[in-house]
Amino acid sequence: MNKKPVYVAFANKKIEQDFERLKEEKFEDIQLYHFIERAIEDLKDNPMCGIKIPRQLWPKSYIKNYHITNLWKYDLPNSWRLMYTILEDKVMILNVILEWFSHKQYERKFGY
């Protein structure tokens, strides 16, 4: 069986720029940059390595802004969370990073 190639992208240019900016900031941000870099490698190895979020918990902003049909959470070190969705067609699998935030911001966004 031929395995589809897996790619990782950012939902938009601003998110990608925010990611790139992390490596130029203070130590904690540089560390977060490396955590996200490692997550990207993990997602390339296994697109479903995160935790699938049940539909009833999806923030309305994700549905409105990104038209998602699935939502996944990848737990980063130091209680950071990375949110992504998976797009798949006959040719490839694309993991789309929507955002990352601290556990406190995650709880607020998801209403915990």
N, CA, C and O of each residue as an XYZ file, in Angstrom:
448
protein
N       0.843     -1.198      0.000
C       0.000      0.000      0.000
C       0.884      1.256      0.000
O       1.864      1.344      0.740
N       0.523      2.199     -0.826
C       1.275      3.429     -0.946
C       0.809      4.435      0.113
O      -0.361      4.819      0.130
N       1.703      4.853      0.979
C       1.363      5.798      2.039
C       1.360      7.226      1.481
O       2.282      7.634      0.775
N       0.306      7.973      1.813
C       0.217      9.361      1.350
C       1.243     10.225      2.069
O       1.517     10.016      3.251
N       1.813     11.199      1.353
C       2.708     12.131      2.036
C       1.922     13.017      3.005
O       0.760     13.345      2.763
N       2.565     13.390      4.083
C       1.933     14.221      5.117
C       2.665     15.556      5.170
O       3.894     15.604      5.222
N       1.895     16.637      5.157
C       2.453     17.981      5.239
C       1.832     18.712      6.420
O       0.753     18.361      6.897
N       2.540     19.734      6.877
C       2.025     20.585      7.946
C       2.095     22.018      7.460
O       3.110     22.448      6.912
N       1.012     22.758      7.661
C       0.959     24.164      7.254
C       0.261     24.961      8.353
O      -0.338     24.400      9.270
N       0.353     26.262      8.236
C      -0.340     27.142      9.173
C      -1.631     27.614      8.519
O      -1.708     27.750      7.298
N      -2.639     27.859      9.340
C      -3.956     28.240      8.818
C      -3.904     29.545      8.022
O      -4.668     29.731      7.075
N      -3.001     30.443      8.409
C      -2.862     31.688      7.658
C      -1.466     32.274      7.886
O      -0.692     31.780      8.705
N      -1.172     33.325      7.150
C       0.160     33.942      7.177
C       0.489     34.518      8.556
O       1.636     34.439      8.996
N      -0.496     35.093      9.237
C      -0.250     35.697     10.548
C       0.218     34.639     11.549
O       1.152     34.880     12.314
N      -0.417     33.484     11.546
C      -0.028     32.415     12.470
C       1.399     31.957     12.162
O       2.194     31.719     13.071
N       1.708     31.838     10.884
C       3.060     31.446     10.486
C       4.087     32.498     10.926
O       5.168     32.149     11.400
N       3.753     33.773     10.770
C       4.661     34.850     11.182
C       4.835     34.862     12.699
O       5.937     35.086     13.199
N       3.743     34.619     13.433
C       3.829     34.544     14.893
C       4.775     33.425     15.312
O       5.566     33.582     16.243
N       4.687     32.290     14.614
C       5.573     31.158     14.893
C       7.027     31.547     14.631
O       7.891     31.312     15.475
N       7.300     32.136     13.478
C       8.673     32.523     13.128
C       9.223     33.572     14.093
O      10.416     33.581     14.398
N       8.343     34.456     14.569
C       8.756     35.521     15.488
C       9.201     34.954     16.841
O      10.025     35.561     17.525
N       8.659     33.800     17.227
C       8.996     33.202     18.523
C      10.502     32.984     18.678
O      11.046     33.158     19.769
N      11.176     32.603     17.590
C      12.600     32.274     17.704
C      13.481     33.506     17.880
O      14.685     33.381     18.102
N      12.890     34.690     17.782
C      13.655     35.927     17.945
C      13.367     36.591     19.287
O      13.914     37.651     19.592
N      12.513     35.968     20.082
C      12.065     36.598     21.330
C      12.872     36.100     22.526
O      14.003     35.636     22.386
N      12.262     36.209     23.704
C      12.944     35.791     24.938
C      13.003     34.268     25.050
O      12.397     33.558     24.247
N      13.724     33.776     26.037
C      14.002     32.347     26.180
C      12.744     31.479     26.126
O      12.724     30.472     25.418
N      11.690     31.856     26.868
C      10.468     31.052     26.906
C       9.846     30.916     25.518
O       9.317     29.862     25.163
N       9.915     31.997     24.735
C       9.361     31.964     23.380
C      10.202     31.084     22.463
O       9.665     30.348     21.636
N      11.519     31.164     22.613
C      12.408     30.319     21.805
C      12.152     28.858     22.143
O      12.134     28.000     21.260
N      11.955     28.582     23.428
C      11.644     27.226     23.869
C      10.322     26.760     23.243
O      10.229     25.636     22.751
N       9.309     27.622     23.265
C       8.014     27.297     22.661
C       8.172     27.039     21.158
O       7.547     26.129     20.614
N       8.997     27.830     20.500
C       9.284     27.625     19.076
C       9.770     26.193     18.843
O       9.310     25.516     17.924
N      10.698     25.742     19.678
C      11.237     24.388     19.537
C      10.192     23.319     19.859
O      10.172     22.262     19.229
N       9.327     23.589     20.832
C       8.239     22.647     21.147
C       7.321     22.487     19.930
O       6.928     21.373     19.583
N       6.987     23.607     19.288
C       6.101     23.570     18.121
C       6.808     22.889     16.946
O       6.196     22.121     16.203
N       8.100     23.178     16.788
C       8.891     22.516     15.742
C       8.836     20.986     15.913
O       8.664     20.253     14.939
N       8.984     20.521     17.146
C       8.934     19.092     17.429
C       7.526     18.541     17.145
O       7.377     17.440     16.615
N       6.510     19.316     17.503
C       5.131     18.906     17.226
C       4.920     18.744     15.725
O       4.268     17.792     15.294
N       5.457     19.652     14.930
C       5.325     19.584     13.471
C       5.942     18.282     12.952
O       5.363     17.617     12.092
N       7.108     17.923     13.472
C       7.744     16.659     13.066
C       6.877     15.464     13.470
O       6.708     14.524     12.694
N       6.332     15.508     14.683
C       5.451     14.422     15.144
C       4.217     14.298     14.258
O       3.784     13.192     13.936
N       3.649     15.446     13.864
C       2.451     15.436     13.020
C       2.765     14.881     11.635
O       1.923     14.230     11.016
N       3.973     15.139     11.152
C       4.373     14.573      9.851
C       4.482     13.053      9.946
O       4.146     12.341      8.999
N       4.949     12.561     11.084
C       5.065     11.109     11.297
C       3.702     10.455     11.508
O       3.448      9.357     11.011
N       2.837     11.132     12.242
C       1.518     10.584     12.555
C       0.521     11.730     12.699
O       0.453     12.354     13.758
N      -0.259     12.019     11.646
C      -1.190     13.144     11.674
C      -2.200     13.083     12.831
O      -2.718     14.115     13.256
N      -2.475     11.889     13.331
C      -3.470     11.738     14.390
C      -2.827     11.490     15.752
O      -3.407     10.824     16.609
N      -1.619     12.034     15.946
C      -0.932     11.804     17.219
C      -1.508     12.658     18.347
O      -1.199     12.430     19.516
N      -2.334     13.628     18.006
C      -2.964     14.454     19.028
C      -4.209     13.788     19.597
O      -4.451     12.600     19.385
N      -4.981     14.567     20.314
C      -6.221     14.095     20.925
C      -7.375     14.724     20.156
O      -7.439     15.944     20.003
N      -8.284     13.885     19.674
C      -9.422     14.396     18.897
C     -10.418     15.073     19.840
O     -10.786     14.517     20.875
N     -10.843     16.269     19.468
C     -11.780     17.047     20.281
C     -13.203     16.774     19.780
O     -13.471     16.918     18.587
N     -14.113     16.383     20.672
C     -15.508     16.148     20.253
C     -16.142     17.418     19.670
O     -15.906     18.528     20.149
N     -16.939     17.225     18.642
C     -17.554     18.335     17.905
C     -18.267     19.349     18.813
O     -18.176     20.555     18.584
N     -18.961     18.871     19.823
C     -19.736     19.796     20.669
C     -18.844     20.748     21.473
O     -19.338     21.721     22.042
N     -17.546     20.477     21.523
C     -16.616     21.344     22.253
C     -15.880     22.334     21.359
O     -15.154     23.190     21.862
N     -16.053     22.235     20.042
C     -15.338     23.119     19.130
C     -15.738     24.575     19.335
O     -16.927     24.886     19.413
N     -14.754     25.469     19.424
C     -15.091     26.901     19.479
C     -15.759     27.327     18.165
O     -15.327     26.946     17.077
N     -16.800     28.109     18.295
C     -17.527     28.569     17.101
C     -16.609     29.341     16.150
O     -16.803     29.304     14.935
N     -15.617     30.034     16.694
C     -14.701     30.811     15.851
C     -13.915     29.896     14.898
O     -13.606     30.303     13.778
N     -13.590     28.682     15.319
C     -12.881     27.757     14.431
C     -13.773     27.334     13.273
O     -13.327     27.247     12.129
N     -15.027     27.077     13.582
C     -15.971     26.661     12.535
C     -16.171     27.814     11.553
O     -16.150     27.620     10.338
N     -16.365     29.017     12.101
C     -16.626     30.196     11.273
C     -15.397     30.583     10.443
O     -15.510     30.830      9.242
N     -14.237     30.635     11.077
C     -13.031     31.135     10.402
C     -12.333     30.106      9.529
O     -11.750     30.458      8.503
N     -12.386     28.831      9.924
C     -11.598     27.818      9.223
C     -12.434     26.710      8.583
O     -11.896     25.853      7.882
N     -13.746     26.724      8.821
C     -14.654     25.714      8.241
C     -14.160     24.296      8.521
O     -14.138     23.446      7.631
N     -13.765     24.057      9.768
C     -13.180     22.755     10.118
C     -14.220     21.640     10.101
O     -15.407     21.875     10.325
N     -13.757     20.434      9.835
C     -14.597     19.238      9.910
C     -14.056     18.263     10.953
O     -14.658     17.223     11.219
N     -12.901     18.619     11.543
C     -12.327     17.859     12.650
C     -11.394     18.791     13.411
O     -10.902     19.776     12.860
N     -11.155     18.476     14.672
C     -10.293     19.324     15.496
C      -9.474     18.439     16.421
O      -9.992     17.508     17.038
N      -8.193     18.745     16.503
C      -7.262     17.962     17.302
C      -6.453     18.879     18.201
O      -6.191     20.034     17.865
N      -6.063     18.345     19.353
C      -5.217     19.066     20.310
C      -3.930     18.270     20.488
O      -3.964     17.059     20.706
N      -2.810     18.951     20.394
C      -1.499     18.345     20.648
C      -0.971     19.008     21.910
O      -0.816     20.228     21.951
N      -0.696     18.222     22.930
C      -0.167     18.766     24.178
C       1.328     19.016     24.044
O       2.112     18.093     23.827
N       1.705     20.276     24.177
C       3.110     20.673     24.156
C       3.637     20.674     25.598
O       2.842     20.688     26.537
N       4.959     20.660     25.788
C       5.497     20.769     27.150
C       5.077     22.078     27.823
O       4.614     23.009     27.164
N       5.244     22.130     29.127
C       4.928     23.330     29.936
C       3.470     23.755     29.807
O       3.162     24.944     29.886
N       2.576     22.797     29.609
C       1.119     23.029     29.566
C       0.645     23.892     28.399
O      -0.433     24.480     28.473
N       1.421     23.978     27.332
C       0.968     24.658     26.126
C       0.131     23.693     25.300
O       0.317     22.479     25.390
N      -0.775     24.211     24.507
C      -1.637     23.407     23.641
C      -1.527     23.918     22.210
O      -1.478     25.125     21.975
N      -1.489     22.994     21.262
C      -1.465     23.344     19.845
C      -2.728     22.747     19.231
O      -2.983     21.551     19.374
N      -3.512     23.566     18.555
C      -4.756     23.122     17.939
C      -4.549     22.984     16.433
O      -3.949     23.846     15.791
N      -5.059     21.878     15.884
C      -4.911     21.666     14.447
C      -6.093     20.885     13.893
O      -6.851     20.255     14.630
N      -6.224     20.945     12.588
C      -7.243     20.175     11.883
C      -6.530     19.391     10.775
O      -5.438     19.756     10.341
N      -7.162     18.325     10.336
C      -6.554     17.478      9.311
C      -7.394     17.543      8.041
O      -8.603     17.311      8.071
N      -6.748     17.858      6.934
C      -7.384     17.833      5.616
C      -6.754     16.677      4.848
O      -5.542     16.469      4.903
N      -7.580     15.937      4.137
C      -7.054     14.787      3.409
C      -7.760     14.682      2.063
O      -8.966     14.906      1.954
N      -6.989     14.340      1.053
C      -7.582     14.031     -0.246
C      -6.916     12.758     -0.772
O      -6.242     12.051     -0.022
N      -7.102     12.474     -2.039
C      -6.553     11.237     -2.602
C      -5.036     11.250     -2.678
O      -4.406     10.198     -2.774
N      -4.447     12.448     -2.635
C      -3.020     12.583     -2.882
C      -2.197     12.761     -1.604
O      -1.081     12.252     -1.513
N      -2.740     13.479     -0.619
C      -1.931     13.811      0.554
C      -2.788     14.059      1.792
O      -4.015     14.130      1.731
N      -2.088     14.187      2.917
C      -2.697     14.573      4.190
C      -2.046     15.893      4.594
O      -0.824     16.037      4.551
N      -2.876     16.847      4.985
C      -2.370     18.154      5.387
C      -2.859     18.467      6.796
O      -4.063     18.561      7.037
N      -1.920     18.628      7.722
C      -2.246     19.090      9.073
C      -2.171     20.604      9.052
O      -1.159     21.173      8.644
N      -3.237     21.261      9.490
C      -3.276     22.719      9.479
C      -3.283     23.218     10.923
O      -4.223     22.969     11.679
N      -2.222     23.921     11.285
C      -2.113     24.477     12.633
C      -2.987     25.722     12.722
O      -2.820     26.667     11.951
N      -3.923     25.712     13.675
C      -4.850     26.828     13.847
C      -4.312     27.844     14.845
O      -4.379     29.050     14.608
N      -3.777     27.352     15.967
C      -3.181     28.240     16.963
C      -2.555     27.414     18.072
O      -2.720     26.195     18.128
N      -1.843     28.089     18.943
C      -1.310     27.474     20.160
C      -1.514     28.470     21.280
O      -1.556     29.679     21.050
N      -1.639     27.969     22.472
C      -1.830     28.841     23.623
C      -1.536     28.101     24.915
O      -1.392     26.879     24.939
N      -1.449     28.882     25.997
C      -1.198     28.301     27.312
C      -2.421     27.503     27.751
O      -3.502     27.638     27.177
N      -2.242     26.686     28.756
C      -3.352     25.878     29.259
C      -4.495     26.778     29.746
O      -5.668     26.471     29.534
N      -4.142     27.882     30.395
C      -5.153     28.817     30.903
C      -5.972     29.407     29.740
O      -7.197     29.491     29.820
N      -5.285     29.813     28.664
C      -5.982     30.355     27.486
C      -6.832     29.269     26.831
O      -7.933     29.538     26.351
N      -6.318     28.052     26.817
C      -7.050     26.903     26.260
C      -8.362     26.697     27.029
O      -9.425     26.536     26.431
N      -8.268     26.703     28.361
C      -9.465     26.508     29.184
C     -10.497     27.607     28.917
O     -11.696     27.339     28.848
N     -10.020     28.842     28.768
C     -10.913     29.965     28.509
C     -11.608     29.795     27.148
O     -12.820     29.973     27.032
N     -10.828     29.453     26.137
C     -11.354     29.308     24.776
C     -12.389     28.184     24.695
O     -13.394     28.300     23.994
N     -12.127     27.091     25.425
C     -13.013     25.933     25.369
C     -14.047     25.922     26.483
O     -14.828     24.978     26.597
N     -14.056     26.960     27.302
C     -15.087     27.111     28.329
C     -15.011     26.100     29.464
O     -16.042     25.699     30.004
N     -13.800     25.682     29.832
C     -13.664     24.734     30.950
C     -13.624     25.484     32.274
O     -13.513     24.863     33.331
